[in-house]
């Protein structure tokens, strides 16, 4: 019986191919698949958009996945809509369905043989896309050259995985369209229904609504993003497969029995198979749609591996608020594993790879985080898995666009506090309702504590709008009091003034400081107002940390050493935490050593001959230092201006020094030898010590030292600014 059914199916499929001759169905599929790699090639050639990547990557896989973006967004689903309707409507129009049913053929053979034509068309389109991508990628290489870090081996397994994922996603769309086209006689109507679904999906996406179960949304994805957990298929691929089977069964039974009632309700026993299929495949789909949350771990564990040729020895975990080192983790053979002993507040922490790069990673006291990193001197790439997989894929929450910005800029509602409050309160509630939980490609979502954090930051955003409005209104109507409206009170109730988890967030601290200083009308600086306001908080960790945060910020913004000293004398004693107080004093003393007239810390470097040299070797004349690196784009832009000034003042008692912080000596040497001989070329030997002593956390940085080895300016303006040359001429006593 099985052999007979299989033989009938093959014979019917052959008959379908005979009927489809001259329709151009397969040709159209091949043309659509071949079109988009060609478009990618033309874009690269005429817009010159192909750029080198910082790490090794598969050129052909990258080329083909870029070609899939326009292919799956619109044209591939449109192709499925048109071809599916064409396959079915030929027989609708000619009475072919009825004629076939008069033959000794099972209805399943008729139904699925036609559907097989659709699947073959999909496979042709996908196969042609990949083959055309290989050809067009090869042509691109011949016309543009090989990009930096491109790997030219053909990744057969990755391309097979891409083809499989595309086919499974297209299966869902094909089933939906096939069921519609079989049930609705008339080519135009089935096309209109499908086209409406496609446009409706685009409209929903434009409004930020992207449904995992919607066939056109699932098909339109970034296929360069693969499973974080190493699976071949993602959860959306599973949804496609389950929904395709479920709908295909329903569609076949409906076609087989002509009406929905006869298919499932008459007799009632027909409902049982449907219920079984629905429970199995609908249940799996529901399970896949439910966001998964990683369970907590028993301790705080940081582990990982690093793909790099750099000589890494240590990983530092830094608290971004207090700037203290939570952990120093040894790196052995580019792997690391560490258990943090202290109780860690859930927050973003900075992971620093020696003194090369730093990246923010979100974790807390019951998290196991695994970090895969790729590093070189130009770039870094970090992938974080573990219990905080979703949190670390979701970018740190940014402010949403709000009509309040427009109102504040245009000074709208200045005479109507209730109107402004109502407008932003309604927008806040809408944003709160519309916030969709983020899911990874494997279906994992953020934890409740992180979601609560985002909700609080959303409230902070609108509270800051209200505070700005209140200040503007005070300037316009100084005699009128702006009371907190009920709507703003509702938002304010969402946010505590002593939330340690938000202490490192600038928007939150802005809100806290504004709240604490609102009643202070004294004619004093804002920094002093902020510190006076923090002083009113109850004793405890939050008060200590807020004091530290504000004092550290104020100390770094003040350039006058007496003002800095007065700030320390007045407020440093308010911090009852000895560790925080000690760290603040370290920052203070380090900044004081950068004051004008303070001795510049001595550092050692290497010159172009390979000799070890020191800052002390250049005493006796003024010295201008350009701190730079070969991988620093702004440095390369400013270097010619620095060299131009060196040539202009070559007869004056001043030396110009380009001090590189490159780790790779060979790269520095090649670049330095191509620079002007008017500038001395050195490479610092201890980047860590130099960065701490000179507060050189960001480059380029320009330093001015007098003939006695003392600072004139530890942080000069950029050479592109007129102030740079004015300060230089004043120090040298050169007349304007």
N, C-alpha and C positions, 0 to 999 in steps of 0.2 A: 504493500500500500504506500509506504514511504517513497519507494522507488518510483512508483507511478505518479505520485504527487510531484516529486522532483522533476520527472520527465515532462509532465504537463507544464510545470512552471517554466522550465527552460524553453519549451516549444512556444509558450505564450510570450515569453520575453523576446524570442527571436521574431515573432510576429509583430511585436511592438516596434522593434527596430526597423522592420520593413516598412511599417506605417509611418515611421518618423523620417524616412528618407526624403530629402528635399526640404525639410522644415528648417534645417540649419541650427537645431538645438545645441548639438555638441560643438559646432563651429563657434556659435555665439559664446558658449561657456569658455572655450579656449581663448577667444579674442579678449574677453573681459579679464581673464586671468593674466594674459600676457601684457595687457595695457599698463598696469600700474608699476611694474619694475621699469618699463620704458619711461613713464612719467618721472620716476625717481631719478633716473639717469639724466633726463633733460633738466630737472631742477638743479642737480649738482653741477651740470655743465654751464647753465646760463645764469644761475644765481650764486655760483661758487660757494655753496653751503656746506660742502663736505669738510669737516675739520678733524684734525688729529685728536685722538683720545689719550688721556694720561696713562692708561693701563692697557695691557694686551687684551684684544677682543677679536672675535671671529668676524672678519669683514663681510663674508657672504651672509651669515646669519643676521647681522645688523642691517645689511642692505635689504634683505627680504622682509624682515619684521617692520622696517620703516615703510615698505611698500604695502603692507597689509592694512595700514591705518585708513587710507581712503577706500581701499578695497572692501573692508568689512563695515565701515561706517555707513555706506549708502549703496554702492553699486552691486556688491555681492548679494545682499538681501533683495535688492530690486531685481536682479537676475533670477533669483529663486522664485520670486513672485510671478514674474512674467513666464518663465519656462514651465513652472508647475501648472499655471492656468492653461498654457498652451497644450501641454500633454493631456490634460483631462478634457479640455473643451473641444478638441478635435473629434473625440468620440461623442461628446454631448451633442454636437452639431449634426453629426452624421448618423446618430442613432447607434453608434458602435457599442455603447454599454449594453443595450438591449439585445443586439445581435450576438454579442459574446455570451450573454447569459443564456441564450438558447442552445449554445454549444455544450457538449459534455465536459464542462470545465467547472472546477470549484470556484466559488466567488472569491475566495482568498487568493487563488492563482491570478485572477483578473486584477484584483485590487492591488496586490503587492508587485505584480510584474510592471504595472504602470508606475508605481512608486519607485521601483528600482531604476527606471529611466531618470527620474529626478535625482536620485542619489548618484548615479553615474555622471550626470551633468555637474553636480557639485564637486565630485572627485576630479573631473577634468579641469574645472576652473581652478581648484586648489593646486593640482599637479602642475598645471601650466604656469600658475603664479610662481611656484618654486623654481621650475626649470627656467622660466624667463628671467627670474631673479638671478640665477647663477650666470646666465649668459650676459645680462645687462651689467651685473657686477663685474664680470670679466672685462667687458668693454670699458666700464668706468675706470678700472685700473690701468688699462692701456692708454686712455685719454688724459687721465689726471695724475697718474703715478700712484705709488703705494703710500697710503697714509701712515703716519707714525703709529707704532704699536699694533698695526693690523696683522692678524694671523690669517694666512691665505689658504690653509687647509679647509677642505669642505667638511663641515660638521654633519655627517650623514644622520647620526642618531638624533641630534637636536632638530634637524629639519624634519625627520620623521615624526618627532614629537609635535612640532608645530603643525604639520599636516593633519595629524590625528586630532589635535585640539580644534583646529578649524573645521574639520569634518563633523565632529560631534556637535559643535555649536550650530553648524549649518543644518544638521539633522533636525534640530528642534524647530527652526524656522520652516524647513521643508515640510515637516509633518503638519504644522499649523496651516500652511498654505494649501497643502494637498487635501486635508479634510474639508477646508472651505470650498476649494475648487470642485471637489467631487459632489458636494451637497448643493452647490449653487450652479445651475446651468446658465451659461452665458459668460463669455470670456471677460467682458468689460467689468462685470460686477465683482468677480473674484479678484481681479487686478485692483479695482478701486478699494476693496476691503483691505487687501494686503498693503497697498500704497498708503491708505489712511493709517494703518497700524504703524507703518514705517515713519511717516511724518509725525504722528502722535508721539512716538517714542522720542524723536528729535526735539519736539516741543517740550515734553516732560523733562528731558535732560537739560534743556536751556533754563529751566526753572529750578534746577538742582535736584530733580527727582529721578533717581536712577534705580530701577527695580531689578532685583536679582532674578526674578521669575519671568520678566518680560523678554520674549524671544529676541527682539531686535536690540535690546540693551545688552543681552548676554553675548550676542554675536559681535557687537561693536566694542572690542576691548583692546588693550595694549598687550599684544601677544609676546612682547619682549619680557614681560613680567611673568616669571614662572614661580612655582611653589617654593616657599621658603623652607619647607620641610623635606624637600627632595622628591615629592610625588610627581608622577608623570602628568596627572590631571589635577585640576583644582576643584573646589566645591561647586563652582558654577558649571563646570563640565559635567559633574554628576547630576546637577539639576537638569541640564539639557537632555541627558540620556534618559533619566526617569520620566520627565514630562513628555518626551517624544514617544516612549513606549505607552504611557497612559493615554495620550491623545490618539495615537495610532490605533489602539484597541477600541476606544470609543468611536472613532471615525469609521473603522471597519464594521463594527456591529450596527452602526446607524445605516451605513450603505447596504449592508447585508439584509436588514429587515425593513428598509425603506423609511420608517418613521422612528422617532425617538421612543415613543411609547412601546411599539412592538419590539424594539431592540432591547429594552431593559425592564419593561413592566408587564408585558403580556406574552407568556404567562409570568407571574411574579418570580418564578424560579430563575429567570434570566437575570434578576438583580444580583444574585449571589456571585457569579463570576465577576461582574463589575465591582462589587464590594471588595472581593478578594484582590483584584488588580489595584483598586483605589487604595486599599489599606497598605499594600506592599509598596507600590511606587509613589503614591501620594504621601505615605508615611515617611519614606526615605527623603523625598523632596522637602517635606516639612522639617525633618531633622537637619538637612543641609542648610535650610534657610535660617534656622535659629542660630544667632551668633554664639560662638564658643568663647569661653573665657578660661585662660590658663589658671589652674589651681595654685594657691600660694605655696611657697617652698618653706622648709623648716629653718632656713638661715639665709643670709645675704651672701650670694656667691657670684663672683665675677671670674669668668674663664673665657678662653678664646685662642685664636690662632692669627698670625700676622704673615701675610705674603709680602715680603720686602727684601731688598738687598741692603738696606740701611742697617748699620750696627746697633740694633736696639738692645738695651739692657734692662730698662725699667719702665714701668707704667705707673703714672700718678693719678690718683682719684682726688679731685679738687672740689671743695664746696664752693659754688660760684658766689654765694652771699658773703661768706666769711673769708674766702680765699685761703682756707687752711687745707692741708693735705690729709684726707681721710685715710688713705692707704698708699703705701709704696709697694708695688708688686713686681717681683723679679720676672724677667722674660728669659726663658731658657729654650734655645733652639726655636725661637719665634712662636712659642706657646706660653700660656700663663694660666694659673689657677689660684684663686685666693678667696678665703672666707673672711668677711668683715666682721669683727667682733662686736663693734658698737651697734646700738639701735639706730637705724638710719631712717630719717624722715623721707617719705615719698617725694621726690623732686628730680629736677634735671641736675646731673652732676657732670663735671668736665673730666673726660678721660684724656690725659696727655701722654703721648708716646715719646719718652725722653723729653727733649725740648724741640721736637719737630712740629707736631701738630696737636691740636686739642679738638675734641668733639663732645657735644652734649649727649648724654645717655640718661634716660629716665629709669629709675628703679627705686626700691624702698627696702624696708626691713625684712620682708619675707619674699625676696625675689632671687631667682637664679637666672643670670643673664649670660648669654654666650655671644661673644663678639668675634666676627670675622672681619679682618681689616686688610686692605691693600694700601701700601704706602710707597711713595717715592718722594723726591725732593720737591716736585711740582704739585702734588695733589695727594688726597687721601680719599678712601672709600670705605664706608663702614656699614656692615649688616649686623643687626642685633636680633637674636632670637631668644627664646626662653619665655619666662613668665610675663615679660613686658614686650612681647613681639609687636602688638598693635600700637602701643603707646610710642614706640620708637620709630614706627613707620609714619605715624601721623605727625606732621610738622608741629612744633610748638604753637599753640593757638594764637592766631593773629586777630586783630580787631576786624570786625565785619564793616562793610560800607554802610553808612547810616545817613539818613536825611538830617540828623542833628548837626552834622558837619556843615551842611549848607545853611541851616538856620543860624548857626553860630557865626559863620562868615558874613552872612547878610544882615546880622543883627535882627532877625525876625523874632517876633513874640517878646521883644524886650519889655513891652508894656503889658504883657499877658502871661504871667508865670503859669497859670493853670493851663493855658493853651499849649505852651512848650512842654510842660510835664505830661499832658495827655498824649501828645504826639510821640514822645520818646518812650513813654510807658507802653503804649500800644505796640510800638515797633519792637521793644524788648520782649514782650509776651509772644509776638509772632516769631521772633528769632529763637526763642526758647522752645516753642512748639515745633518749629521747623528744623531744629538741629537733629540731623540724622547720625546715628552711631556709625562710626567708621569700622569697616571690616577689611582684614587683609585678604590676600588672594586665596588663603586657605580657610577663610571664614572666621578668623579670630577677631574679637573686638576688645575694646578698652575696658578696664575694670571700673567698678562703680566709683572708687575713690578718684580716679582720673576724670571721670565724667562730672563728678561733683566739682572738681577743680575748674573744669572748663565752664560750667554753669556759673561759678562764682566770678570768674574772670569776665564773663559776659555781663554780669551785673556791675562789676567794677567799671567796665567801659561806659555804661550809661550813667553811672553815678559821677564819673569824671565829666561827662557832658553837662550834667546838671551843675556841677561845681564851677565849670567854666562859664556857663550861663549866669550863675549867681554873681560871679565876679564882674562880668560885663554889665549886668543890671545894676550892680552897686556903683559902677563908674557913671552910668547914665542917670541913675536915680539914687543919689547918695543918702537921701532922707527916707527912703522906703526900705522896709525889711522884707526879705524874700524867704518866706517860711517853706519848710519841707512839706510838699503836698502828700496826700495819702498814697498816690501812685509811687512817688519816690520813696516813701517810707516802706512800701512793700518791697521795692528793689533793695533798699538799704538793709532790710532784715535778713537778706541772703548772705551778707558779708560781715565778718567779724573784723574788728580793728586790731586783733592780736592773733592772726592766722599765720603760724610759723611756716606752713607749707607754701604760702604765697610771698614770703618775705623777700625772695630774690626777684620777684616780678616788678618791673619798673612801674607799670600801670597801677598795680596794687599799692605800692609805696607812695605813689603820687596821690592816690585817694586817701591813704592814712594820714599823710603829712598835711594835705589840704584840710581834712577834718579836724586835725589837732591844732591847726593855725588859723582856722576860720575867724575866731573871735579876737585874734591878736592884731590890733591896729597900730602897734608901735612902729616907729620909723627906724627899723633895723633891717639887716639883710635877711633874705629868705632862708639861708642856711641856719642862721641863729634862731629864727622863728621855728624852723623844723626841730632843732635840738631842744628848744624850750618846750615845744609841744610833746616831744618824746619823753621829756622829763616828767610829764604829768601822768604817764602810764603807770600802772601798778608794777611793783617789783616782780621780776621773774625773767625767764629766758627770753621772752619776746622783747621786753624792754632792753635787755642787754644787747641782743642781736640788732635791734633797730638802731640803738645808739652807735654800735660798731659800723653798721651799714652807712648811716648818715655821716659819721665822722670820717670814715674812709673816703667817701665820695667828696666831702668838703675839702679834706686835706689834699687830695689829688687835683682839685680845681683851683686851689689857692696858689699863687706864685710868690707872694710876699712871705718871707721867713718869719717876720715878727707877728703877722696876722695868724700864721699857722701855729706858732708857739702859743699865742694867746688862746687859740681854740683848744689846744691840748690842755693847757693849764686850767681852763674853766670847766671842761666837760669830760676829760678822760677818766677822772675819778668817779664819774657817775656809773661806770661799768663795774659791776660787782664780780663779774666772772674774770678771774685772774688770767686765764688763758687768752681770752679775747683782749683784755687790756694789754697783755704783753705783746700780742701780735700787732695791735694798733700802734704801740710805741715803736716796734720794729719798722713799720711803714713810715712813721713820722721821722725817725732818724735817717732812714734811707732817703726820704724826700729832702730833708735838710742838707744832706750831703750833695744834693744837686743844685743848691742855691747858688746864685751868682756870687763869685768870690770863694766858694768852697773848692777844695782840692779835688780834681778829677781823679777817680779811681784808676790806678795803673792796671793795664791789661797787656797780655802778650799776644803776638800775632806772627804770621809768616809773611815774608815778602816774596817777590817773584823769583828770587834766586834760591829760595828755600831756607833762608836764614831766619832764626827767631829774633824778632824785634820787639820793642816795648814802647809804650807811650812816652816814657821818659826820654827816649832817644830824640824826640822832636821838640824838646824845650828850647826856648830862646826866641821863638817867634809865634805869632798867632797861628792857630790850627783850626781848620774847618773840616769836620768829618761827615762823610755821607755813609750812613749804615745801610747796606743794600744786600741783595742776593740775586743770583742768576735767574731764579724762578719767580721773582717779584716783578709783575708787569708795571706798577707805578714807578718802581725804581728805574726800570729801563727808559721810561718816559722822561724822568727828571735828570737822569745822568748827563745827557748832552748839555743841559742848562748849567749844571754844576761845572762841567768841563769848560764851558764858555767863560764862566766867571773866573776860573783858574787861569785861563789864558789872559783875560783882561787885567788881572791883578798880579801877574807873574813878577812884576818889578817891585811889589810891595812886600813888607815883612810878614807874609802869611803863607802857610802851606795848605794845600788841599789834599785830603786823604780819603780815598774810597775804601771803606772797611767792610769787607764781605763777611757774612755770617753763613756762607755755604758750608755744608758738610763735605761735599764732593770736591776734593782739591782739584782734580783734573778739569771739571767744568768751570770752576772759578778761574783757573789759570788760562784756559783758552779764551774766556770772555775778557779777562783783565788785560791780556796782551793786545787785544784789539782796541783798547781805550786810549785816550789821549795821554801822552807822556807828561803832560802838565799836571796830572793828578797822580799822586803816589798810590800804589795798589798793595793793600795788605788783606790778609784773611785772619780773622780772630781765631784763637786756638781753643778757647773755652766759652762756647756760646751761652751756657747756663749762667756762669758767673757774670759774664758781660751783661746779659739781659737783666739780671737782678740788680746789679750795681748801677746801671744806666737807665733802668726802667724802660728798656727797649723791647716792649712787647709787640709793637707794631712798627713795621718798616714800610717805606724809608723814614729814617729819622736823621736829623741834621744837628750836629753838636758843635758849639763854638768854644774854644779853650784859649786862654791868654798865654803869653810867653812864659809865665811862671807855673803853668800847669793847672790853672784854676779856671772854673767855669765862667764864661761870659754869658752864655745861654746853653742850658742843657737840652732844650728842645727849640731849635730855631724854626722860623717860618720856612715854607718850602721855597726853593730857588725860583719858582714861577711867580712868587709874590714879591712885590716891590719892597716890602719890609725886610726881606732877607738882605738885599744889597745895602739898604739904608743902615741896618745894624752893623754890617761889615764895615762900611765907610766910617761910621761914627767911632767904632773901636780902633780903626787904623788912623783916625784923624785926617782922613782925606776930605778935602773940601768938595762941596757939591758943584 
